[in-house]
């Protein structure tokens, strides 16, 4: 079952890093209620876009 998913995700290490960032932020928000949710989401979005752009980039030959 997971072989089909892993074949679909071409770069699983980059996807795992992005998932870890979002999961860690969710745990942080649960732990500390004073942090602004909107700020954390904006930071995660920017970081995920940068990592995704660099990590999922395919060299064109």
Secondary structure, DSSP 8 states (H G I E B T S, - for coil): -HHHHHHH-S-HHHHHHHHHHHHHHHHHHHH-TTS-HHHHHHHHHHHHHHHHHHHS-----
